[in-house]
Amino acid sequence: YHDSCSALRELRIKDAPRVLLNNIKGLQLIEMKDTETCCGFGGTFSFKYEPLSVSMGQQKVEHALATGAEYIVSTDYSCLMHLEAYIKKNNLSIQVLHLAELLAKGIR
């Protein structure tokens, strides 16, 4: 699970998504290194500081890959869009999912 900056820092949402994920039958929640670190997309940051933004996204994806997870789940579509762009550009096997999508489809 990726803690988005807006959810974590502005809304103080940390435990609730994990509680939901832990209640999905068949899902194993694996925390990545530096889960609270920004993915690098926020607002105009990604345009003003593109190389840094890409590097931050790369690091987030590498931390997720190191866990062996199949998905990066978050509550923020902008984070997921940023991470997915890096994943697709580099033909990586991990996928992104919004928490609501995961809850809607469950684990099959």
N, C-alpha and C positions, 0 to 999 in steps of 0.2 A: 504494500500500500504506500502510495506517495502522498505525503501531507502537503497540500497546496499552501502557498503563503497566505492567501486570503482566508481559507478555512482555519488554518492553524493560528496565525498571528492576529487576524482581525476578529474572527468569530470564536476563537478558542476551542475549535473542534479538533479533538485528538483521539479520544477513546471510542466515541459512538460508532464511527465507521468500522473500527476493529471489532466491536461487539457484533455488529451486523455480519461482518465477514466470518467471524468465528461461529456463527449460527447457521452457516450454509453447509448442509450435509455434503461431504466429499471434498470440501475445500480445505487446503492447508495454508494458513497465513504464514508467510516467511518474511520477516523484516529484513530490509536491506540496510547496508551501512549508510549512515548519514541520512536517514529517512526524512529528517526535518529540514534538510538543506534545499534551498530553492533550485528549481530546474532551469532557471535562467530566462524564462519567457516574459515575466511580468510587465504589463503595460507597454511602454515604448522602449523599455530596456533592450529588447531583442533587436530593435532597429538601430538604436543609438550605439550599442556595444555588441554588434553581431558576433565577432569572433569569441568574445567572452561568453555570450549567450549560448553559442553552439558548444563551447567547451563544457559549460555547466550541464547542458543537456546530455552530452556524451558521458560525462561522469555519472550522472543519475542512471542512465541506461546501463552502463558498465556495472554499477553496484547492483542493479536488479538482475542482470545476467549472472553475476557471481553467485546469486542465491539458487540458481537453477529453476527459477520461477517461469511459468508460461505466460503470465500476464503482469502488467503494471496496472494497478487499479487506483483511481483517484476520483475526487468529486469535482475536479476543475477541468473543463474541456480545453481551455487554453494550454494548460500543462500537458494534457494528453496529446493535443495536436502538435505541440513542440517536440515531445518525445517521439511521437510516431513518425514525424518527418525525418528525424535522425535514424530511427530504426529502418525505415523504408530505403533511405539513401544508402545505407550500409548493408542492406539485405540481411538483417538480423531476424532470428526466429521468434523473438518475444513479441507479444502483442499488447495493445493498450485497451482498457475497458473502463467506462465510467461505472462507478459503484451502482448506480440505478440500473444500468444495462445488465450487470452481473446478477443483481438481485432479481430482475425480471426473468432472466433465462435460467438462473440456477446453474448448477454444475451437471453436465450430462456425460 
